[in-house]
Amino acid sequence: MSMLGFEAHHDGSPLYLPDGPVSLGGSTRARMRSWTGGRDGGRPATVERVWLRTVEDGEPRFSVARHLESSGGWDWWEAELRAVNPLARYRFLLRGADGQTSWLNAAGLHSQDVPDAQDFRLSAAGAGPDWAAGAVMYQVFPDRFSRSDAADTRPAPDWAVPADWDADVVYRGPDTPLQFFGGDLDGVRERLDHLVRLGVEILYLTPFFPSASNHRYDAESFRRVDPLLGGDEALIRLVQACHERGIKVIGDLTTNHTGDTHEWFRTALADPGAAERSFYYFAPDGGYESWWGVPSLPKLDWASDGLRREFVEGPKSVVAHWLAEPFKLDGWRVDVGNMTGRLGAADWNREVGALVRQTALETHPDALLVAESTNDAAPDFQGDTYHGSMSYASFTRPLWAWLTDGTAVNFFGSPLPCPPRIPASQFVAEYRAFAAAYPWAARLHSLVAIDTHDTARAATAMVPGGQAVAAVLSFTLPGMPTVFAGDEFGLEGMNGEHSRTPMPWDEPERVVQDLRGLYAALGALRREPVLRAGSLRWLYADGDSLAFVRELRGSTALVVAARDKADVVLPPGLLPAAAGTGTDAALAVGRIALGADGDGGTRLRAAGPAAGVWLLS
């Protein structure tokens, strides 16, 4: 795969679905574009007829697409798309002037018929909140972000192994979850100006519940904030301060498990007749199921009506408690959402997600709901449960493989010693394959992270300069670009636990690379509407370089990224006519330039790891 830009194209962006959301039983207009220039130079044959194929009540239906106009070397086609079912599935059938047919679905153009799994999707359920679509997110692991003065007055708990702020992180062995640096929520509040300077719009806090670990995914209660973090009042102060600065706040909820010290679990152990006993999977001998066999994380049994009432149903549930006054969180990230409610033959996953959504939106109609899924996430994110996912499979994993320098890191649990090095064409192929089955709205509300608290750091996994290139891609592809606290200081880590390094505030010797200026520039650039909501059309991907455009009517953003030296010519027709005539980059990292080619195309040159963004009319 190399020159992709002449492929017929459609996605769910406003350029191709101009009427926006559709309700069940309604209809909208679906548009696509095809190249008019003939086969020469690798261009496809001119398309003469187009049909829209939908699947209605399980049965395929075809309708003729009418030709709208020809403009800039492209034919535009339009057909009526009906939302007969809650999830409208559709694709296009094309017949060329040479008599050949092809299919266009969300994974691209195919010369043969293909299964429905990667058809375009349009959900009749409400999309996620407008404020979150494409917004910049910043992830904070509270124990490692910042300590307020009040933190010094709190003695370390009995379970903890206290550590000085500049101590090395323990990332292997039994002390890993016990090492305690003592960051708190008032410490986060005192550093909010740092987030403002980076252009952060959403603060994502990993769990703030009391627990017996530094990560707090083993909650002792879902009804109070850990006193070590400052208690309930500290969260109220933090959310209020964020809202005053225009920053939304989402929490982190473990719907798959609790800690073994949780009040529900202690009650269930003490009294086999207690209602809480049904909240978990107990065996007749007293044993119980747990997350990945870790006994400190007993798994919740969502067949329990009592658990549903307590956790996810109604205004008194855990889900609602924190979205309402006085806390006023703006949403939830759900931990291991892919495993919640699933155990062997039991599968309550979609039902639980729907209940979380119903309760959350009844409590806070503008709440954001995202969930973790570590692999092929799209089947679980079809618009009727969570608004979006963490895009590990479609973005983070192939990104690491494209930018790897061969350093041994934990590659998402793979037995491989490091990410396998792949060409840009494979990065794009994997991105398209794993993103295809998402409705467009779900893509805009999914996290696009180069690393998180559960992964190695990008700076460790990638070639020198690769993190900056990765950051540019994160901020220019569809979704919510997500910065893990410390990325802006180039912090390193071999695995997730190693990446949870305390922030190097006022300690320049611990700053590996100061990237605050880059992230601030990216945060400012992300305000451009074309980068928040524009369509995505791949132009080129081969070996060491790739290029794509984001497009809205009247505006185009060209993005080019290279992991090594690159010299690429984009033929005439792929970009607006003015491209390549001295346009300055809106943002660039490394040495990269755009210029005119002698044959009327656009020439892209890069020296070493580099990336650039150009805003074109």
N, C-alpha and C positions, 0 to 999 in steps of 0.2 A: 504494500500500500504506500503510495506517495502523494500524488495529486488528487485530493478529495473534493476540491472546491467546485467541480463541475457536476457533482452528483445532484440529482433531484433532491429536494429538501422540504421537510415540514417538521415542526415541533409544536408544543402547546403554548408558545409565547404569544404575546399580542399581535405580532406580525402575521401569524398563521391562524390564530383563532381571535379575530378582531372584536368579536362581541363579548369576550370574557366568559365568566362562569355561566353554567347552564343548570337549570333545576330539572329534577326528574320529570320526564314527560315533555320537556321543552326541546328546542332545537337551536343550533348555532351554525355559523358558517366556518367551514374548514378549508383552508387554502394551502396550496403547495406551489413550488416553483420548479421549472425544468429548463435546462440549457437549450438555447436555440441555435448554437453555432456549428453544429455538425460534428463529425467524428474526428476530424484532423487534430493532431497534437494531443491525442489521448482523450479528447472530448467525446461525450456520448452522442449517439444519434439524436436528432431532433424528435421530441415526443409529439405525436399527432393526436392521441386520445388518452384520456385519464378517467378512471372510475374510482369512486370511493367504496371500499368494502367494509361493511360493519358486521358485527355479530349481535343479533337481536334475539333475545330469549334463546340463545344457544345456536341459532341458525344464521349462516352467512347471508348477507344481502348486498346487492350492488346498485349503485346509483351513478348516473353520468355526471362528471364534473364539467362545468362550462369553462371555456377559455375567457379569462378576464381581460388581459392585456399582454403586450410584449414591451419590455423595458430593460435597457442596459444589458441586452443579450440573454434575457430570461423571459420565458413564458410563465404567466401566473394563471392558476386554475382554482376553481372554487366549487364546492359541493355542500349540500345541506347535511349536517350531522345531527341525528336525533338521539336524545338521551332516553332510550326506551328502558334501559336498565340502570341501576344506580352507578354502574361503571360502564361507560361506553368504550368499546374496543373497536379500533378501526385501523385500516391501512389503505394504501393506494395501489391500483394496478395501472401500469403504464404500457402503452404500445408505441414503439418508435416508428420513424419513417422507413426503417429497414425491415419492418414486420416483426421484429423481436419484442418480446414482452419482459417486463421486470416488475418486481414488487418493492414498494417502499414502506418499511416499518421503522420503528424507533431505533433499531440497531443499524439502519442504513439501507442501501439498495442491494437487491438480490436478483440474480438472473433466474433463480428457480423458486418455486413455491416453498414457503417456510411455515413452521408451526406458529400458532397464535401467541405463544408466550411473550414475544417481544413486539406485539402490536402496540400502537399508540393507545393511550388511555386518558379518558376524561371523566373525572369523578363528579357526580351530582351532589355529593356531600360538600359542605362548606370548606373552602380552602383555609389554610392557616391565616393568622392575622397579618394584615398588610404591613404592620410595623416590623415584622420579623423577616419578610421575604427579602433575601439578599443582604440582611443586616450583618454587621461585624460583631462576632461573639468573642468573649475572652473568658477562658476557663481558669478558675482559681481552686487550688487544693489548699484549704484553709490552714492546715498545720504548717505549711511551708511558705506562706505568702508574706505575712508581716505580723509583728507583735506590737500591740499597744502597750503603754505603760502599765495598764491594769493586768496584763499577762504576767508581769513579774510578781504580782501579789498572790497568784494562785499556785498552790503547791502541786507538783506533778502527781498524778494518780498512782495507785499502787501497781498497776499493770505496766507503767511506762518505764522506758530507759531514757532519761533526759539527755539532751544533747545541746551543745552550744550552737548558735545560729550558723557559724562558719565551719561546723564539723562536717566530715565526709558522711555522705548518706550510706547507711547500711542497706544493701539491696539483695543480699542472699542470707539464708539462715533464719533461725527462729526469732531473732531480734528485728527482722525487717518490718513487721507491722507494729512493733512496740517502740521504736525509736521516736522520741517525742521532742519536737522543736518548739511547740507552744504558740504557733500563730493563732490569731483570734479574729473575730469579725470586726471589732473596732479597729484592728490593724488594717483590715481591708478598707474600711471606711476612710481611714486617714490617708490612704494612697489613691483615692479615686481620681485626683487630678492627673495622675499618671495615665489612667485609663482614658480620660477625656482627651489628653494629648495624642493618644494613639487612635482616636476616632472610634472607640468602643461604643456599641449601642446596646449590647446585651451582656450582662455578667452572669456566667454559669458557675454556681457554687457546687462542688462535690459535697457529699452529705454533711449536714450540720447537727445530726442527732447524737445524743450521748451513746458511747460505745466503749469497747475495751481494746481499741486499736487507733492508730493514727489516721487510717483511711475512712473510718466510720461507716463502712458498708455493712458492719455487723451491729446494727442498731439495737440498743436496749429499750428504746421507746420511740414511737413516731409522733409523740405528742408534746415534746419539748426540745429546746435547743440545748446542746451540751453546755453546761456551766463553764467548761474550760474554754469555750469560744465566746463567753460573755452572757450566755443565757438568752431567753426570749427577747429581752429589751435590746440586746446588741443587734439582733436580726432586724428588729423594727427600725432601729436607728440607721442601719446600713441601707435597707430598702428605701427609706425616706430620703436619705442623702443621694442615693442613685437616681431616684425619680426626680429630685430637684435638678439633677444634671442631665436629664433626658435619657438615662440608662435604665433599661428594664432588667429584672432579676429573675432567674429561674433556679429552682432547687433540683436536687438529685434524690430520686425515690427508688428504693429496692422493693419492687413488687414480686420478685422471685423468692426472696428469703429474708429472714431476720437474723439477728445474732442469737447465739445460744443463751445469752444473758437477757434477752428481751422479756419483758413482763408477760407477754402472751405465752412464750415458751416455758418460762419458769412455772407459770400456773398449770400449763399442760403436763409438765413433768411431775408436779407435786400432787395433782389430782386427776387420775385417769377419767373421772366422770365430768370434768370441767368442760364447758362449751369450747374453750380454747384448744382442747385436744383435737377437735376437727380441723383446726387451722393448719395442721401439719400432717405429714405422712408417717404415722407411727406403725411399726410392725408389732405383732403379738408379743414378741419378746422384749419390747421396749425400745428397740432400735428405731432409727428414723432416717428418712432421706435428707440429703443435704446437697448444696451446690458443689458439684464436681467432687463429692465425697469428702469435703472439708467439714468436719463435725461442728465447727463454730458457726456455720452458716446453714441452719436447718431450712429446708425448702417448704414454701407455703403451698397448701392444697386448695386450689381455687374451686373445687367442688363444694366447698363449705359456704353455706349461706351466711353463717355468722361472720366469717372472714370478709365476705363481700360487704355486708352492712357496716362493719367496723372500718374497713380500709377504703372502699371505692364507691359506695352508694350513699347518696344524699348529702345534705348540708352539714351533718355532724361527722362525716367520714374524715379520714386522714387526708385524702386528696383535697377535699374542700377546705379543711381547717386552715391551711397555710396560704390559700389563695384569697381568703376573706380577711376582713378586718380582725386584728390590727396589723397583721403581717403583710398582706397585700402582695405576695409573690405574683409574678407575671406568667408563671407556667412551670412545667416540670420537664426534666430529662429523666427518663425511666431506665434504670440500670438493667443490664441483660434482658431487655425487652423481648428478645428472640426466644429466651428460655422460659419466660413467665408462663405458668399454667401448662407447661408441657412436661410430661413424664411418661415414657413408654407409650401405651395406647391412649392415655389421657391427653386431651388438647383443648384447653380453655383459653388459649392465647388471644384469639380475635375477640372473644366475648369479654375478656378482662379489659382489653384495649378499648373496646366500645364503651364499657362502663366508666373507665377513667375519663374518656372524652366527654361523655354525657354529664358526669358530675362536675368536671372542671369547667366546662362551658356554661353550665347552669350557674355556677358560682362566679365565674369571671369570663364573660362572653368573648373577651379578646385575648384569652390565654393561649400560650404556645405550648404544644405537647410534642416532644421528640423522644425517641427511644433508641437505645443501643441495640445494634445487631451487627455481629462481627463478620458475617459472610454475605451470602446472596440475600440482601434485605428486601428487595423490591416486592416479593409476594406478600409480605406482611404490611406493606405501606401503600395501600390502594386508596387512601383518602377518607376512609370511614372510621379509622381509629386514630392513631397518632398522625400529626401533620407532616412529620419527616423523620429521618433516621440519621445515624452517624455513617458517613459514606466511606467506610474502610475498604470495601471490596471494589467500588467503582473508582475511587480516587487514591486513597492513601497507599494501598498495597502496590498498585502498578506504578505510582509515582516513585516510591522507594526503589522499585526494580529498575526504572529507567535511570535514576540518578545515583544508584549505588556505586560506592568505590571499593566494594568487596570487604569492608570491615565487618567482623563478626558481631551481629546484634540479634536480639530476639525478634524474629520476623513473624510476628503474629502467631506464635506457637508452632510454626513450621519446623520440621526436623532439619531443614537446610541450615547451614552455618551462617548464611547471609542471604539477602535478596538475590535472586537470579537476574543477571544483567539482561535487559531486553531493549530492543530498538524502540524509537518513538512510535512507529507504526503499531507495535504490540500494546504500548501504553494506551493509544487511542482505541484500539480494538477492544481492550478490556474495559476501558471507561464506557464505551458505547454499549457493550454487551450487558454490563451490570447496571447501568443507569436506564436501560431501555424500558423496562417494565414499570418504572415509576410514572404516575401522572406528573405533568410538568409542575403543578403546584407543589407536589411533594418534593420535587428536586429543589425548588426555590426555598423550601423550609427544612432542608437537610444540612447537617454540619459538613463543612469541607475543611478538614484539618490535615496539616502536614505531620502532626503528631499529637498525642494527648497524654494524660497521666497514666494510661494503660499501655503505652508503647515506648520503645526507645526514642531518643530525640533525633529529629531530622539531621541536626548538625553532625551527629555521630554516624548516621546511616548513609550519608550522602557524600559525593565528591566535594572537595573544597569549593565554596561558592554555591553549592547546590541548594542550601537552605534558602538563600535569597531567591533563586529561580523558582523553587517550590512555593515560596510565599506569594510570588507574583501570580502563579497559576491558581493558588487557593483563592486569591482575591479577585480573579477575573473570570473564573468558571461559575456556572449557575449554583446557587446555594448560599449558605451562611458561612463566610470565611471565619475560621475558628483559630484563635491564637491561644496556645497553652502558656500560662504565665511562665516567663523565663525564655521563651523563644526570642523575644526582643533583645535578650542579652547573649544569644548564641549558646545557651547552656547545653550540656551534653549528658548522655545517659545511655547505658547499654540495654536496659529493659525498662518497663514501666516504673518499677520501684526506684531504680537508679535515676530516672528522669525527674523525680519529685524533689528537686534540689531547692533549698531555701533561696529566696530571691536575694541577689547581691546588692541590696540597697546600700548606697554610700560605701561600697567596698569594690573599688575599680579593679583590684587585683583578682577578683573572682568573676569579672565580666570576661567571657571568652571572646565575644565579638559584639560590639554595640550596634545593634540593628534598629534602635528606636526611631531613627530618622526614616528608615525604609518603611517600617510598619505605620508610622504616622502618615507618610505620603500615600501608602496604599489605603489607609483608612479614609483619607480625604478623597482619593480617586474613586473609591467605592460609592461615593455619593452620586456619581453619574448614573442617571436612570438607565442608560443602556447596559451598564454592568450589573445592575440590580435585577432587571426584568427582561433584558434583551434576549433574543434567540441565540442559539449556539450553532455555528456552522463551521465544521473543520475544513481547512484549506489544504493543509499539507502535513504529512508526518512520515519521516523516514530517518532511520539511523539516529543521528545526534540532534535533530531539530524538528520542531513542529510549529504550526501556525493555525490560528482560528480567528473568527470574527464573532462578536456579539452585535446584534442588530436590532434597532427599533426604527420605526419610520422616521427618516430624516437624520439618523445618526448611526455611525458604525465605529466600533472599537476593534482595532486590529491588535492581536497579541501574538508575539513570537517568543519562543523559548529555545535555548540550545544548551546542551551539556558539554559541548566541545566546539571546535571551529566549525563554522557553517557558512555556506554561500548558496543561497536558494533564489531562484527566479520564479515569481508567480506570474503566470501568463495574463495577458489583457483579459478583462472581464470579471476577474475574481474580486477586484476591489473598485471603489469609486474612482472615476477617471482622474481625480486630482491626487490620488495617492502616489507617492514616490517623487513628488516635485518639490522637495524641500521641507516637508512636514516634520516638525520637531516631535520627539517622543514626549508624551505626557508623563511618562515615568520610564526609567531604564536602570538596570543593574548590570554591571560588567560592560564590556565593549560591544555595542550592537548598533547597527545603522540601517536605515531604510532609504532607498534611492530609486531613481528611474532606471529601467533597463532600456537598452537601445531599440528593442523591438516593441516598445509600448507597454511592457510589463513592469513589475515592481521587484527590485532586487533587495534581498535581505542578507546582511552579512553579520556574523558574530565571531568574536575571538574568545574562545574558552567559555566557561559557564556564563550565560548572559540571558537577559529577558528584557523585553520592551513592550510598552503599550502606546498605541497611537490612536488619537480620537480624530476620526475622519468625518467629513460632512457627506 
